[in-house]
Amino acid sequence: MKKMLVVYYSWSNGNTKRIAEQLTNGTGADIARIETAEPYSGSHEDVVEQGKREVEAGFMPQINPISVNLADYDVIAIGA
């Protein structure tokens, strides 16, 4: 059996987190959350606008290391 990991990023821990958890519950996969080194703040609209500006500028925020070794997995599902 292949070993699976679900990796997700969710600013608000809302829909994406729920879907990632449902996927892990349905498959027996492990789960890991991607977190930015500097958390985004402000309203949802503020964060979306900031994200758009960062994408347009090619900016990639620093992320914290995840707690698993990706090489240990056969299948990795990523959600954001």
Beta strands, then each sheet from edge to edge (+ up, - down):
strand 1: 4-8
strand 2: 30-33
strand 3: 75-79
sheet 1: 2+ 1+ 3+
end
